[in-house]
Amino acid sequence: MEAFKMTDNVIGFRFGNPVETGVIQGEKTQVEVNLPIELREEGGRISFTLKLTENDRVYGLGPNLGGINKRGRIYESYCTDDPLHHEDKTTLYGAHNFFVLEDDDVATGFFIDFPGRVKYDVGFTTLEELQVEIHGQDFDIYLLEGASIKEIVASFHKLAGKPYMPPKWGLGYFQSRWGYQTEEDVKKVYETFKEEEIPLDGIYLDLDYMEDFKDFTLSEERFPNFKDMALKMKEEGVRLIPIIDAGVKIEEGYPVYEEGIKGDHFVKDKDGKPYVAAVWPGKVHFPDFLKEETQRWFGDQYKILTDAGIEGVWNDMNEPAIFYDETSLQEGVEAAILAQGGNLNVNAFFSLRDKFMNIGNKLEYYRRFFHEIGDRRLTNEEVHNLYGYMMTKSASLGLKKHLGKRHVLISRASSIGMHRYGGLWTGDNSSWWSHLSLNLRMLPSLNMSGFYYVGADTGGFGGHVSGELLTRWLQLSVFTPLLRNHSAIGTRVQEPYAFGDVLTRANKKHIERRYMLIPYLYSEMLKTYETGGMMFTPLAFEFFGEEAQQAEDQMLLGEELMLAPVVSQNAKGRYVYLPEDMVLVDFKKYDSSLTLLKDGVHYVSYSLEDLKFFLRRNRLMPYTMPSQTVKDQDLSILKVLGYVDTEAVYVLYDDDGESFGYEQGKIYKTTLYARKLETGGMKVEAKSNHPDLQTVNFTLMDGTGEIWNEEVKVQRG
Ligand code: GLC
């Protein structure tokens, strides 16, 4: 074992000869320290146990099932395509090995830098034990100390590097559906949004824009005017965002396949031949994204899309998901032929059925193909969680090179490190109320892992959504940086206008309010880029006490807001826990209403038309008037809602929304200030270097519940 100090509060411990994952940045200084945890070795795996007292909480582990506090379940870091995430699932699409163990006095962060499977039994088998099992012997463990969870998270973000920042249009509303099969389908959606005057910044294109599911091809038959359409819509501020899958179709004459073979870019089987698996197009090879040459080669393919006016992409099936491989399909077919005409008893029938029912994503597939890393040859299973991360890195490098400005990029599979290259959606969920509440609970652990440009398939991907569920989901998703309504083929249509007049009106209002919130949300994204830390914070990270720890269906957003969405059916409202006095905001285009509430538990009515949230004491939240697209936002007048008991400041960050200038600090800053005067008045000020901003309108509630409406001209500076 080797130990190295990263900062005063972070020490890393190296065991064996780990694969370089590129996650941790920064200088390592060798030190003589022992890991204060006892490791056990059994069957090539290393495990350790942490004691849990009754009051210990465990937070993190990225996009997983379970609560915000992860106790009471088993989780596994192993990127898996499993759309029906029922209660008993242990793995989802991302593998994030960062967690914090906290009791009432101390908190310790753990990051296990290991690309294979890691299992966490968080008090499931034994109530007072957290057992970690690493499926290998070559890894780094980092221990992070700090005065609070927030401090530990911020120091982890320093080590893991700054996050991907989407262009500002990436914060708009996006419509998607696996089922928009032709140019006409897409145009119809676009036209309907225009007719209904529902804001829209883009339409995601699923598989059908391609020819025979081949990456980097455009279907002549279904999308004959792809480029024309993409450019025309972009002029109106509405972008097309096509999908790219990990598997490359095996087909003579298909340039990506032929170049891949020629350049030796595909993962190999045990005999050194390109491994054959099957996904959408039938048989495919998988690019070996773990090789830098392959990252560059595949990244350059995105030029075909950027040349056609594309500025955003979603990378899918990159766990990688496998429908079947040749060996397993052959076994199934042979078993079926043998069974033909036979009389199958229960065992014979189940055995035959399993050959096909469980043929997707079998564990053995990932042992049948290999990656070459330096002079090492490793099975995919050993480095599995790097695959989606490295595909996203490849896309990010390619898009950056060929576009020359910021792009939208989301991936389905993820692990920590990928946050520097792209955002993510949480994978295939279902139109279930439980997945709406899961969406809320996942947000802070994604932020802990460094991912901010995140969102779930709003409305749910699989299953038929009810109008009520979609509207409730929008009431949450309008706050998530990625806001995309996406659904699977064969399910009930899910556009915001598909559920009758009443709900169309409600959904339209929610999407408009999202556009009103963009200055604030975008500012919070830029701030996390600058300082690390979290955008969505559980109450337990900010307030002491059992009530705050239990309030897992509420969330702080930035330092200003508290969200308490409705996540259950037929609800007319809900109980909300206020850890301190707050102002309830009934957010509207004109005349939002503010109500001062004392700390404690309150019942709050919350209809489908409402968008409600809470403003914290001495905080200001800027917003703007709605627009049809992000590009049409008018930033000359800013509005501010606030709860000012004594004094409040908010610094609004903004930039040009598309260049990489923010990396060099090219950020506009607007300081908004309000102070309750002892003489009884309210003093407000706004100072800014934003070229567009002229006037700020404040609507503030003071500690007595009185409302102050003040307008000021912006001072330059
Ligand atoms: C996968 C994706 C989903 C997409 C579908 C078809 O299931 O997760 O979002 O619609 O593939 O491409």
Boltz pocket constraint, residues with backbone or C-beta under 6 A from the ligand:
constraints:
  - pocket:
      binder: B
      contacts: [[A, 177], [A, 178], [A, 206], [A, 207], [A, 243], [A, 316], [A, 317], [A, 412], [A, 427], [A, 428], [A, 461], [A, 486], [A, 487], [A, 488]]
      max_distance: 6.0
